[in-house]
Amino acid sequence: MPPLTAKPMTMISDSSETSSLGPILRTIESPDDVKNLTEEQLLELPGEIRDTLIHSLSRTGGHLGPNLGVVELTIALHRVFSTPRDKFVFDVSHQGYVHKMLTGRAREIHTIRTHKGLNGFLLREESGHDAYGAGHAGTALSAALGMAAARDLAGGDDHVVAIAGDAAFTCGPTLEALNNIAETTRRFIVVLNDNEWSIDKNVGAIARYFNALQTHSAYAAVRGKAAEFVEKLAGKAARTLAHRVEEGAKNLLFHNVLFEKFGLRYYGPIDGHDLSLLVRTFEHLKTLHEPVVLHIITEKGRGYQPAIDNPGKFHGLGSYTVSNGQTVAGAATCSDIFGRTVTDLAKTDERITAITAAMPGGTKLEIFKNELPDRYFDVGIAEEHAALFACGLATQGFRPFLAIYSTFLQRAYDMIIHDIALQKLPVRICMDRAGLSGDDGPTHHGLFDIGYLRHVPGIVLMQPKDEDELVDMLHTMGAHDEGPSAIRYPRGAITGKRARATPRLLEIGRAEMVGDPGGELDVALFGLGSMFGLAEETAADLEAAGLRVALVNPRFIKPLDAEMLESLATRARVVATFEDHVVANGFGSACLEHLSEKDISTPVVRIGWPDEFIEHGKPDILRQQHGLTRTRSAERIRAVLESSATHAEAAV
């Protein structure tokens, strides 16, 4: 049988029917339909899937490049295995769009990442075919191994397949799982999807090792004869080739194939876009009674030239024009300003270094990388290592800026307490995507970092109300050597503009009084960071109703401006706090705790996100749904004012 290589795609053009499906894809309601396709239909299916992805995501945005790269892989998996009985665990799961399309959700793919539509990652509650939900890297092997162990304990015979990109193998949990697989189960399949990219180009020894596997002559020879190799896997020729591969690997970075040192039988690398080869390989692997790893080579963005030309951009992006891949340029984001400011600071201070965990583009440290490469460090998807690495730099007198998304910094929590704070090391923690992260949903919302940082002894924690203050805070952090400091700032822009060219050093722990009519107050509003605008709008509505209102920009979550808080709380009938964070253990809770310790009984209205995981959707929609609006905020404050007035009258 000739290899089932997908037919080339025709030129993609813009279409108003972005959610339309091809004739074959339209017939697929479950994985059983994939198994029933003829060979000719199977050849046509990858093109239809890519066409649908390119057009649908042009409206919604999403992880286009990764999904274009796994089309044939996902089809082959569903051709050979049977979910939900068999389990597929996708690392991160941002490359799960094709899986969704083949498991009854193709007609909804145009809703992906929109409110009440399909989630951009796999969710167990969305489909029984989604064996495991994820959103962060490095989870697949450990979770899949747990499933395999559960199967073995129950005496089952289903298959568990973990699909992970090469970038995931720079991640600590992946290596920890590798160390445990052979000791735990005899039947386990790992698919290493190797495209040399995570969000950005992969770095480090593991990445170099995978590249060496791809380019070594012995492996190249096997890859060139891959179809023949698979057909002969059960015979003597397979053993000979396997021996040649093993011997050829001895002169690579490590002394033998890395995975076989962990007790996994290694196969590959093979062409991840050769559908016939993938199907036959999986059919063979499912007969084995030993843990195996299949190394496939794929092209990120395959089938769409703009995504091939710019894989970093098309890893995950907003809406774009199909014909040329162009996106609409917006205002400078907080990430842009951070990258530019830290780079400029480093040009005047040779002690400043910058560290990212595989996110130079997302954090905009690519600016630092391009202009000051000797003091820029990308450690790969390894947040724990990044934090400890920063500690080492700090002990030697350097001033490290550690840029990690709020949701990913959770992984380095032990290092923040045990290594950074306990030793009072001046590591500057810069948390991008703090607050709501919109379309990416609950795995990416940065709604918990105040809660996990504000009780850490000695840390300075701040959040700017606008872009100018972001620059001020970065300058303040650069000069703060007495211990750790952290700044949280949102995805995108805050106000979208800057008014000042010259930054200012801020007094640690000093809030900004924005408006105070003096004397007795009805309400004192504290609008933290990106929620300052909502506090300002609420203040205007309350003042229009005849209330006396003070408005504060807190700036510092820790240390609190205790003097200003106490002064206003003793003058006001109600204090209200606004934060882009869950209210549990957030900024408002810090204010409540402090007032309670000082025996100040002024009611505190905390306006923020509820104690639950917030779904995906545009921030304006989610704020409306959860009551984070000027109207609802004013209503809540007036209700407490009325209640306190009623209690006062009753007391009289």
C-alpha positions as CSV (number, residue, x, y, z in Angstrom):
1,M,0.0,0.0,0.0
2,P,1.5,3.4,-0.9
3,P,2.0,6.0,1.9
4,L,-1.2,7.9,2.7
5,T,0.4,11.4,2.3
6,A,-2.2,14.1,2.5
7,K,-2.9,16.0,-0.7
8,P,-1.6,19.6,-1.0
9,M,-4.0,22.3,0.0
10,T,-5.4,24.7,-2.5
11,M,-4.8,28.5,-1.9
12,I,-6.8,29.7,1.1
13,S,-9.0,32.8,0.5
14,D,-11.2,34.8,2.8
15,S,-14.8,33.6,3.2
16,S,-17.7,34.7,5.2
17,E,-18.6,31.0,5.8
18,T,-15.7,30.6,8.2
19,S,-17.5,27.9,10.2
20,S,-18.4,25.7,7.1
21,L,-17.0,22.2,7.0
22,G,-15.8,20.1,4.1
23,P,-17.9,17.2,2.8
24,I,-15.9,14.6,4.7
25,L,-15.5,16.5,7.9
26,R,-19.2,17.1,7.9
27,T,-19.9,13.4,8.2
28,I,-17.7,12.9,11.3
29,E,-19.7,12.8,14.4
30,S,-17.5,10.5,16.4
31,P,-14.1,8.7,16.1
32,D,-15.9,5.7,14.7
33,D,-16.6,7.7,11.6
34,V,-12.8,8.2,11.1
35,K,-12.3,4.5,11.2
36,N,-15.0,4.0,8.5
37,L,-13.4,6.4,6.0
38,T,-12.0,5.0,2.8
39,E,-8.3,5.6,2.0
40,E,-9.2,8.2,-0.5
41,Q,-11.3,10.0,2.0
42,L,-8.5,9.8,4.6
43,L,-6.3,11.6,2.1
44,E,-8.7,14.4,1.7
45,L,-9.5,14.9,5.4
46,P,-6.3,16.7,6.5
47,G,-6.9,19.4,3.9
48,E,-10.5,19.9,5.0
49,I,-9.4,20.1,8.7
50,R,-6.7,22.7,7.9
51,D,-9.1,24.8,5.8
52,T,-11.6,24.8,8.6
53,L,-9.0,25.7,11.3
54,I,-7.5,28.5,9.2
55,H,-10.9,30.2,8.5
56,S,-12.5,29.6,11.9
57,L,-9.5,30.8,13.9
58,S,-9.2,33.9,11.7
59,R,-12.3,35.2,13.6
60,T,-11.8,33.9,17.1
61,G,-8.0,33.6,17.3
62,G,-6.4,30.7,19.0
63,H,-3.5,28.2,18.8
64,L,-3.4,27.9,15.0
65,G,0.2,26.8,14.4
66,P,0.3,23.9,16.9
67,N,-3.0,22.4,15.6
68,L,-2.0,22.7,11.9
69,G,1.1,20.6,12.9
70,V,-0.8,17.7,14.5
71,V,-3.5,17.0,11.9
72,E,-2.2,13.7,10.6
73,L,-1.1,12.6,14.1
74,T,-4.6,13.2,15.5
75,I,-6.3,11.4,12.6
76,A,-4.0,8.4,13.0
77,L,-4.6,8.2,16.7
78,H,-8.4,8.1,16.2
79,R,-8.0,5.7,13.3
80,V,-6.2,3.2,15.4
81,F,-7.4,3.7,19.0
82,S,-10.9,4.0,20.4
83,T,-11.7,6.9,22.7
84,P,-13.1,7.3,25.3
85,R,-12.2,3.7,26.2
86,D,-8.6,4.4,25.2
87,K,-7.2,7.6,26.7
88,F,-5.3,10.4,24.9
89,V,-3.6,12.9,27.2
90,F,-2.4,16.0,25.3
91,D,0.3,18.0,27.1
92,V,-1.0,21.6,27.6
93,S,-3.8,20.5,25.3
94,H,-3.7,23.7,23.2
95,Q,-3.1,21.4,20.2
96,G,-6.4,19.6,20.9
97,Y,-8.6,21.4,18.4
98,V,-8.3,18.6,15.8
99,H,-9.2,16.1,18.5
100,K,-12.3,18.1,19.3
101,M,-13.2,18.1,15.6
102,L,-12.9,14.3,15.3
103,T,-15.0,13.7,18.5
104,G,-18.2,15.3,17.6
105,R,-17.4,19.0,18.0
106,A,-16.5,20.0,14.4
107,R,-19.7,21.9,13.9
108,E,-18.8,24.0,17.0
109,I,-15.2,24.7,16.2
110,H,-16.1,28.3,15.0
111,T,-17.1,29.0,18.6
112,I,-13.7,28.1,20.1
113,R,-12.5,30.5,22.8
114,T,-15.7,32.5,22.6
115,H,-18.0,32.9,25.6
116,K,-20.2,29.8,26.1
117,G,-18.4,28.2,23.1
118,L,-15.7,25.5,23.0
119,N,-12.8,26.0,25.3
120,G,-9.3,26.5,23.8
121,F,-8.0,23.6,25.9
122,L,-9.3,20.2,26.6
123,L,-12.0,19.9,29.4
124,R,-13.3,16.8,31.0
125,E,-16.7,18.4,31.4
126,E,-16.8,19.3,27.7
127,S,-16.6,15.8,26.4
128,G,-16.1,12.2,27.5
129,H,-13.3,12.0,24.9
130,D,-11.3,14.6,26.8
131,A,-9.6,12.2,29.2
132,Y,-7.7,15.0,31.0
133,G,-8.0,18.8,31.1
134,A,-4.9,20.9,31.0
135,G,-3.5,24.3,30.1
136,H,0.1,24.2,31.5
137,A,3.0,22.3,30.1
138,G,4.5,19.1,31.5
139,T,1.4,17.5,32.8
140,A,0.7,14.8,30.2
141,L,3.2,12.1,31.1
142,S,2.4,12.1,34.9
143,A,-1.3,12.2,34.4
144,A,-1.3,9.5,31.7
145,L,0.9,7.3,33.9
146,G,-1.6,7.6,36.7
147,M,-4.3,6.4,34.3
148,A,-2.2,3.5,33.2
149,A,-1.5,2.5,36.8
150,A,-5.3,2.7,37.5
151,R,-5.9,0.5,34.4
152,D,-3.4,-2.1,35.6
153,L,-4.9,-2.2,39.1
154,A,-8.4,-2.7,37.6
155,G,-7.2,-5.4,35.2
156,G,-8.1,-3.4,32.1
157,D,-6.7,-3.7,28.6
158,D,-7.3,-0.2,27.3
159,H,-4.5,2.0,25.9
160,V,-3.1,5.2,27.3
161,V,-1.3,7.6,25.0
162,A,0.5,10.7,26.2
163,I,1.2,13.3,23.4
164,A,3.8,15.9,24.3
165,G,5.8,18.4,22.4
166,D,9.6,18.5,22.6
167,A,9.4,21.7,24.7
168,A,7.6,19.7,27.4
169,F,10.7,17.6,27.9
170,T,12.5,20.7,29.3
171,C,9.9,20.7,32.0
172,G,10.6,19.2,35.4
173,P,7.4,17.2,35.8
174,T,7.9,15.5,32.4
175,L,11.4,14.3,33.4
176,E,10.1,13.2,36.8
177,A,7.4,11.1,35.1
178,L,10.0,9.6,32.7
179,N,11.9,8.4,35.7
180,N,8.9,6.5,37.0
181,I,7.2,5.0,33.9
182,A,9.2,1.7,33.6
183,E,8.7,1.1,37.4
184,T,5.0,1.6,37.1
185,T,3.6,-0.1,34.0
186,R,4.4,-2.4,31.1
187,R,1.9,-0.8,28.6
188,F,2.3,2.9,27.9
189,I,2.8,5.0,24.7
190,V,4.5,8.4,24.6
191,V,4.3,10.4,21.4
192,L,7.0,13.0,21.2
193,N,5.8,15.6,18.8
194,D,9.0,17.3,17.8
195,N,8.8,20.6,15.9
196,E,11.6,22.5,17.7
197,W,9.1,25.1,19.1
198,S,7.1,25.6,22.2
199,I,5.8,29.2,22.1
200,D,9.3,30.3,21.0
201,K,12.3,28.4,19.7
202,N,13.3,25.7,22.1
203,V,16.5,26.1,24.1
204,G,18.8,24.0,26.2
205,A,20.5,20.6,26.1
206,I,17.3,18.6,25.6
207,A,16.4,20.6,22.6
208,R,19.9,20.2,21.2
209,Y,19.6,16.4,21.8
210,F,16.4,16.1,19.9
211,N,17.9,18.1,17.0
212,A,20.9,15.8,17.0
213,L,18.5,12.8,16.8
214,Q,16.9,14.4,13.7
215,T,20.1,15.2,11.9
216,H,22.4,12.3,12.8
217,S,23.1,10.2,9.7
218,A,22.1,6.9,11.2
219,Y,18.7,8.3,12.2
220,A,18.3,10.0,8.9
221,A,18.8,6.7,7.1
222,V,16.1,5.0,9.3
223,R,13.7,7.9,8.7
224,G,14.3,7.7,4.9
225,K,13.2,4.0,5.0
226,A,10.6,4.5,7.6
227,A,7.7,2.8,5.8
228,E,9.8,-0.3,5.1
229,F,11.1,-0.2,8.7
230,V,7.6,-0.3,10.1
231,E,6.5,-3.1,7.9
232,K,9.4,-5.2,9.1
233,L,9.2,-4.3,12.7
234,A,8.3,-7.8,13.8
235,G,11.2,-9.4,12.0
236,K,15.0,-9.7,11.9
237,A,15.4,-6.6,9.8
238,A,13.8,-4.6,12.5
239,R,16.2,-5.8,15.1
240,T,19.2,-5.0,12.8
241,L,17.9,-1.5,12.1
242,A,17.2,-1.0,15.8
243,H,20.7,-2.0,16.7
244,R,22.2,0.3,14.0
245,V,20.1,3.2,15.4
246,E,21.3,2.4,19.0
247,E,24.9,2.3,17.9
248,G,24.6,5.4,15.9
249,A,23.3,7.3,18.9
250,K,26.3,6.6,21.0
251,N,28.2,9.5,19.7
252,L,25.4,12.0,20.3
253,L,25.1,14.3,23.2
254,F,24.3,11.4,25.5
255,H,25.8,7.9,25.4
256,N,22.6,6.3,24.3
257,V,19.1,7.1,23.4
258,L,17.8,9.1,26.3
259,F,14.5,7.3,26.6
260,E,16.0,3.9,26.7
261,K,18.0,4.9,29.7
262,F,14.6,5.6,31.4
263,G,13.4,2.1,30.3
264,L,11.3,3.1,27.4
265,R,11.8,1.5,23.9
266,Y,12.5,4.3,21.4
267,Y,11.0,4.4,17.9
268,G,11.8,7.1,15.4
269,P,12.2,9.7,14.4
270,I,9.5,9.4,11.7
271,D,7.6,11.8,9.5
272,G,4.6,13.1,11.5
273,H,2.8,14.0,8.3
274,D,2.9,10.6,6.7
275,L,-0.5,9.3,7.6
276,S,0.0,5.7,6.4
277,L,3.2,5.4,8.4
278,L,1.6,6.8,11.5
279,V,-1.3,4.4,11.3
280,R,0.8,1.4,10.8
281,T,3.2,2.4,13.6
282,F,0.4,2.9,16.1
283,E,-1.1,-0.4,15.0
284,H,2.2,-2.1,15.9
285,L,2.8,-0.1,19.1
286,K,-0.6,-1.1,20.5
287,T,0.5,-4.8,20.4
288,L,3.6,-4.2,22.6
289,H,3.8,-5.0,26.3
290,E,6.5,-2.5,27.2
291,P,6.5,1.3,27.6
292,V,7.5,3.0,24.3
293,V,8.2,6.5,23.0
294,L,7.4,7.3,19.3
295,H,9.4,10.3,18.1
296,I,7.7,12.1,15.2
297,I,8.9,15.2,13.3
298,T,6.2,17.7,12.4
299,E,6.0,21.2,11.0
300,K,4.4,23.8,13.1
301,G,1.9,25.7,11.0
302,R,1.8,23.2,8.2
303,G,-0.5,24.1,5.3
304,Y,-0.6,27.8,6.0
305,Q,2.5,29.8,4.9
306,P,2.1,32.8,7.3
307,A,2.1,30.3,10.2
308,I,5.2,28.5,8.8
309,D,7.0,31.8,8.3
310,N,6.2,33.1,11.8
311,P,5.6,30.1,14.1
312,G,6.0,32.2,17.3
313,K,3.3,34.6,16.3
314,F,0.9,31.9,15.1
315,H,1.4,29.7,18.2
316,G,-1.5,31.6,19.7
317,L,-2.9,34.9,18.4
318,G,-6.1,36.9,18.0
319,S,-8.1,37.4,14.8
320,Y,-6.2,37.7,11.5
321,T,-6.8,38.1,7.8
322,V,-6.7,34.7,6.1
323,S,-5.1,35.8,2.9
324,N,-1.9,37.2,4.4
325,G,-2.0,36.4,8.2
326,Q,-2.0,40.0,9.2
327,T,-3.3,41.1,12.6
328,V,-4.6,44.5,13.7
329,A,-2.0,46.4,15.6
330,G,-3.3,47.9,18.8
331,A,-2.0,50.1,21.6
332,A,1.3,49.3,23.3
333,T,0.6,46.5,25.8
334,C,1.9,46.3,29.4
335,S,4.2,43.5,28.1
336,D,5.6,45.9,25.4
337,I,6.3,48.6,28.0
338,F,7.8,46.1,30.4
339,G,10.2,44.7,27.8
340,R,11.3,48.2,26.7
341,T,11.6,49.6,30.2
342,V,13.7,46.7,31.6
343,T,16.0,46.8,28.6
344,D,16.5,50.5,29.0
345,L,17.2,50.1,32.7
346,A,19.8,47.4,31.9
347,K,21.6,49.7,29.6
348,T,22.3,52.0,32.5
349,D,22.9,49.3,35.1
350,E,25.2,46.3,34.2
351,R,23.9,44.4,37.2
352,I,20.4,43.9,35.6
353,T,19.7,40.6,34.0
354,A,16.5,39.3,32.5
355,I,15.1,35.7,32.8
356,T,12.1,34.1,31.1
357,A,10.8,30.5,31.1
358,A,10.3,30.0,27.4
359,M,8.2,33.1,26.9
360,P,10.4,35.8,25.3
361,G,7.6,36.8,22.9
362,G,4.8,36.8,25.4
363,T,6.7,38.7,28.1
364,K,8.4,40.9,25.4
365,L,11.8,40.1,26.8
366,E,12.7,39.5,23.1
367,I,13.5,43.2,23.2
368,F,16.1,42.5,25.9
369,K,17.3,39.4,24.1
370,N,17.9,41.3,20.8
371,E,19.7,44.3,22.4
372,L,21.5,42.8,25.4
373,P,21.9,39.0,24.6
374,D,24.7,38.4,27.1
375,R,22.4,39.2,30.1
376,Y,19.3,37.5,28.8
377,F,18.5,34.0,29.9
378,D,15.7,31.7,28.6
379,V,15.6,28.5,30.8
380,G,12.9,26.7,28.9
381,I,9.6,25.6,30.4
382,A,11.1,25.4,33.9
383,E,9.6,28.0,36.2
384,E,11.1,26.4,39.4
385,H,14.6,26.5,37.9
386,A,14.1,30.0,36.7
387,A,13.3,31.2,40.2
388,L,16.3,29.4,41.7
389,F,18.6,30.6,38.9
390,A,17.5,34.2,39.7
391,C,18.4,33.5,43.3
392,G,21.9,32.5,42.3
393,L,22.4,35.6,40.3
394,A,21.1,37.8,43.2
395,T,23.6,36.2,45.7
396,Q,26.4,37.5,43.4
397,G,25.2,41.1,43.3
398,F,23.2,41.0,40.1
399,R,19.7,42.4,39.8
400,P,17.6,39.8,38.1
401,F,14.2,40.6,36.6
402,L,12.2,37.3,36.5
403,A,9.3,37.6,34.0
404,I,6.7,34.8,34.3
405,Y,3.0,34.8,33.7
406,S,1.0,35.0,37.0
407,T,-0.7,31.6,36.3
408,F,2.7,29.9,35.6
409,L,4.5,31.4,38.6
410,Q,2.3,29.2,40.7
411,R,4.8,26.4,39.9
412,A,7.6,28.3,41.6
413,Y,5.8,29.0,44.8
414,D,8.1,26.9,47.0
415,M,11.1,28.8,45.6
416,I,9.5,32.1,46.3
417,I,9.2,31.3,50.0
418,H,12.1,29.0,50.7
419,D,14.7,30.5,48.5
420,I,13.9,34.1,47.5
421,A,12.0,35.4,50.6
422,L,13.7,33.5,53.3
423,Q,17.1,34.6,52.2
424,K,15.9,38.2,51.5
425,L,17.2,38.0,47.9
426,P,16.4,41.0,45.7
427,V,14.8,39.1,42.9
428,R,12.3,41.2,40.9
429,I,9.3,39.1,40.1
430,C,7.3,40.4,37.1
431,M,3.9,38.8,36.7
432,D,2.4,39.3,33.2
433,R,-1.2,38.3,32.6
434,A,-2.2,39.1,36.2
435,G,-5.9,39.3,36.4
436,L,-8.4,38.0,33.8
437,S,-6.8,36.5,30.7
438,G,-10.0,36.4,28.8
439,D,-10.3,33.9,26.0
440,D,-7.7,31.5,27.4
441,G,-9.9,30.7,30.4
442,P,-9.4,29.4,33.9
443,T,-6.0,27.7,33.3
444,H,-4.6,31.1,32.3
445,H,-6.4,33.7,34.4
446,G,-4.0,35.3,36.9
447,L,-6.5,35.6,39.7
448,F,-4.6,34.0,42.6
449,D,-1.2,35.7,42.8
450,I,-2.1,38.3,45.5
451,G,-3.4,35.4,47.7
452,Y,-0.2,33.4,47.3
453,L,2.2,36.3,47.7
454,R,0.8,38.9,50.1
455,H,1.5,36.8,53.2
456,V,5.1,36.1,52.2
457,P,7.4,37.9,54.8
458,G,9.4,40.8,53.4
459,I,8.0,40.9,49.9
460,V,7.0,44.2,48.2
461,L,3.9,43.6,46.0
462,M,2.6,46.3,43.8
463,Q,0.2,47.0,40.8
464,P,0.0,50.0,38.6
465,K,-3.1,51.9,37.6
466,D,-1.7,53.0,34.2
467,E,1.3,52.6,31.9
468,D,3.2,55.5,33.4
469,E,3.0,54.0,36.8
470,L,4.1,50.6,35.4
471,V,7.3,52.3,34.3
472,D,7.7,54.0,37.7
473,M,7.3,50.7,39.5
474,L,9.9,48.9,37.3
475,H,12.3,51.7,38.1
476,T,11.5,51.4,41.8
477,M,12.0,47.6,41.7
478,G,15.4,48.2,40.0
479,A,16.5,50.3,42.9
480,H,15.1,48.1,45.6
481,D,17.8,45.8,47.0
482,E,16.5,45.1,50.5
483,G,14.6,42.0,49.5
484,P,12.2,40.5,46.9
485,S,9.7,42.7,45.0
486,A,6.9,41.7,42.7
487,I,4.7,43.6,40.3
488,R,1.5,42.3,38.7
489,Y,0.1,43.8,35.4
490,P,-2.6,42.7,33.0
491,R,-2.6,41.2,29.6
492,G,-2.9,43.9,27.0
493,A,-3.1,47.6,27.8
494,I,-4.5,49.4,30.9
495,T,-5.3,52.8,29.5
496,G,-3.5,52.5,26.2
497,K,-1.5,55.7,26.6
498,R,1.4,57.3,28.4
499,A,1.5,60.9,29.6
500,R,5.0,61.1,31.0
501,A,8.4,60.5,29.5
502,T,10.4,60.7,32.7
503,P,9.9,57.9,35.3
504,R,9.7,58.5,39.1
505,L,10.9,56.4,42.0
506,L,8.0,55.6,44.3
507,E,8.0,55.5,48.1
508,I,7.5,51.9,49.1
509,G,4.1,51.4,50.7
510,R,2.7,54.8,49.9
511,A,-0.7,55.0,48.2
512,E,-1.8,57.9,45.9
513,M,-4.8,60.0,47.0
514,V,-6.6,60.8,43.8
515,G,-9.6,62.6,45.2
516,D,-10.7,63.6,48.8
517,P,-13.4,66.2,49.5
518,G,-12.2,66.4,53.1
519,G,-14.2,66.0,56.3
520,E,-16.7,63.2,56.8
521,L,-17.1,60.7,54.0
522,D,-19.8,58.4,52.8
523,V,-17.4,56.1,50.9
524,A,-13.7,55.6,50.5
525,L,-12.9,53.7,47.3
526,F,-9.6,51.9,46.7
527,G,-9.1,50.9,43.1
528,L,-6.2,48.6,42.6
529,G,-4.3,48.5,39.3
530,S,-6.4,47.8,36.2
531,M,-9.6,48.1,38.3
532,F,-8.8,51.7,39.1
533,G,-10.9,52.8,36.1
534,L,-13.9,50.9,37.5
535,A,-13.4,52.5,40.9
536,E,-13.2,55.9,39.2
537,E,-16.5,55.3,37.3
538,T,-18.2,54.1,40.4
539,A,-17.0,57.2,42.3
540,A,-18.5,59.4,39.6
541,D,-21.9,57.6,39.9
542,L,-21.9,57.9,43.7
543,E,-21.0,61.5,43.6
544,A,-23.8,62.2,41.1
545,A,-26.1,60.7,43.7
546,G,-25.0,63.3,46.2
547,L,-22.5,61.1,48.2
548,R,-19.1,62.3,49.5
549,V,-16.5,60.0,48.0
550,A,-12.7,59.7,48.4
551,L,-10.8,57.8,45.7
552,V,-7.4,56.1,46.2
553,N,-4.9,54.4,44.0
554,P,-3.4,51.9,46.4
555,R,-0.3,51.1,44.3
556,F,1.1,48.8,47.0
557,I,-0.7,45.6,48.1
558,K,2.2,44.9,50.5
559,P,3.1,46.9,52.5
560,L,-0.3,48.5,52.7
561,D,-0.5,52.2,53.2
562,A,-1.9,51.6,56.7
563,E,-1.9,55.3,57.6
564,M,-4.1,56.3,54.7
565,L,-6.4,53.2,55.1
566,E,-7.0,53.9,58.8
567,S,-7.6,57.6,58.3
568,L,-10.1,57.1,55.5
569,A,-11.9,54.2,57.3
570,T,-12.4,56.3,60.4
571,R,-13.9,59.2,58.3
572,A,-16.0,57.0,56.0
573,R,-19.2,55.1,56.5
574,V,-18.0,52.4,54.0
575,V,-14.7,51.3,52.5
576,A,-14.8,49.6,49.0
577,T,-12.0,47.8,47.3
578,F,-11.7,46.9,43.6
579,E,-9.3,44.2,42.3
580,D,-8.8,42.0,39.3
581,H,-8.3,39.0,41.6
582,V,-10.5,36.6,43.5
583,V,-11.9,38.3,46.6
584,A,-10.8,35.4,48.8
585,N,-7.4,36.3,50.3
586,G,-7.0,39.3,47.9
587,F,-6.4,43.0,48.4
588,G,-9.7,43.6,50.0
589,S,-9.1,40.9,52.5
590,A,-5.8,42.5,53.4
591,C,-7.7,45.8,54.1
592,L,-10.3,43.9,56.2
593,E,-7.6,42.2,58.2
594,H,-5.8,45.4,59.0
595,L,-8.9,47.3,60.0
596,S,-10.0,44.4,62.2
597,E,-6.6,44.4,64.0
598,K,-7.0,48.2,64.6
599,D,-10.5,47.7,65.9
600,I,-12.0,49.8,63.1
601,S,-15.4,48.4,62.3
602,T,-16.1,50.3,59.1
603,P,-17.8,47.9,56.6
604,V,-15.6,46.8,53.7
605,V,-17.2,46.0,50.3
606,R,-14.9,43.8,48.3
607,I,-15.4,44.0,44.6
608,G,-13.5,41.3,42.6
609,W,-13.9,37.8,41.2
610,P,-15.9,35.2,43.2
611,D,-14.4,32.2,44.9
612,E,-14.6,29.9,41.8
613,F,-12.8,29.2,38.5
614,I,-13.9,31.8,35.9
615,E,-14.8,30.5,32.5
616,H,-13.3,31.8,29.2
617,G,-14.7,34.8,27.3
618,K,-14.1,38.5,26.6
619,P,-13.4,40.4,29.8
620,D,-16.3,42.8,29.3
621,I,-18.7,39.9,29.0
622,L,-17.3,38.2,32.1
623,R,-17.3,41.4,34.2
624,Q,-20.9,41.9,33.3
625,Q,-21.8,38.3,34.1
626,H,-20.1,38.5,37.5
627,G,-21.2,42.0,38.5
628,L,-17.8,43.8,38.1
629,T,-19.5,46.8,36.6
630,R,-20.0,50.4,37.6
631,T,-23.8,50.0,38.1
632,R,-23.5,46.8,40.2
633,S,-20.6,48.2,42.2
634,A,-22.5,51.4,43.1
635,E,-25.6,49.3,43.9
636,R,-23.6,47.1,46.3
637,I,-22.1,50.1,48.0
638,R,-25.4,52.0,48.4
639,A,-27.0,48.8,49.8
640,V,-24.3,48.7,52.6
641,L,-24.7,52.4,53.2
642,E,-28.5,52.0,53.6
643,S,-28.1,49.0,55.9
644,S,-25.6,50.9,58.1
645,A,-28.0,53.8,58.3
646,T,-30.9,51.6,59.3
647,H,-28.8,50.0,62.0
648,A,-27.8,53.4,63.3
649,E,-31.4,54.5,63.5
650,A,-32.4,51.4,65.3
651,A,-29.6,51.9,67.8
652,V,-31.0,55.4,68.5
